[in-house]
């Protein structure tokens, strides 16, 4: 058993910060009320939640303060722990276990209070040292808080990078899927039809030849549109497409797109009604907004039945102009509406005349509109048609005059 004499205890106490300014007479009195505790390796002194109100001094060995496997602190020879237990009657916040054979001296709370009553001069010194220790802990806690915030910020940045990488992977997968499927199929059809014409042109009558040539033109045109969308999309993804806005009449952009797609509409007997006024200028990238209107109008024609109707309208809303393209086509289910503008789950639907989309058109529309600070949305019901609307910044007459 370990049994140090009083002089040894006084020498031990002098090495401890808490008592470094206490004179020998007082230390002698404290030494007399200390108790000895010996621990073997891995023996627990007390557990979290225990009501052990004792200040411990380590004579030799070391202990760890921990909760389960997580270690909060390690105390070595000539260090002390549990000073709050002398003043606080709460339960222990951690467990303490010996990391090697350890000898401790303990100052019990009851004995401590009794000692202070008979030695009031010691109270101020002890409390000053306890407050100093508490300040050190507060500084450490503040430093830990800052570190935790930094770790949290780094975690958020890593999560953002992870989501970006996931988005890039989705984009890459979509790109390869389009190349593997949507480009291969039309090329296979064009090659097959052109091969038939090349080998057996004279064996087909003029009507059959016209059908084949019409099919070749149709698939070639769809493939060209796909390649055009792929080019624009890839430029967006790689940051090579910059916004080049200029003042232009909105009606000019819309009417040019109507004229461009009038032939497609006439083939299905679809009437396109424009309710766009000639007033108002917009400050936009003409190429991007042209692509938006062309895609939305092309989709409306694609999903509107024979002899259907399409309406294009515009409304001024504060500093924006809202453009709506409404059709009486097949409509879109609620489930598909939620996925329309997402690259990872963008649905493709066959048109009323078996027209096929790429799944990229609406993605481009959303990106282009949002780059102008606008929004795009859809209202639709299955069998009742769809209305696609988007907003773009408008420019007043005074701004138009000053810029021209």
Secondary structure, 3 states (H helix, E strand, C coil): CCCCCHHHHHHHHHCCHHHCCCCHHHHHHHHHHCEEEEECCCCEEECCCCCCCEEEEEEECCEEEEECCEEEEEECCCCEECHHHHCCCCCCCCEEEECCCEEEEEEEHHHHHHHHHHCHHHHHHHHHHHHHHHHHHHHHHHHHHHHHHHHHHHHHHHHHHHHHHHHHHHHHHHHHHHHHHHHHHHHHHHHHHHHHHHHHHHHCCHHHHHHHHHHHHHHHHHHHHHHHHHHHHHHHHCCCCCCCCEEEEHHHHHHHHHHHHHHHHHHCCCEEEEECCCCCEEEECHHHHHHHHHHHHHHHHHCCCCCCEEEEEEEEECCEEEEEEEECCCCCCHHHHCCCCCCCCCCCCCCCCCCCCCCCHHHHHHHHHHHCCCCEEEEECCCCCEEEEEEEEEECHHHHHHHC
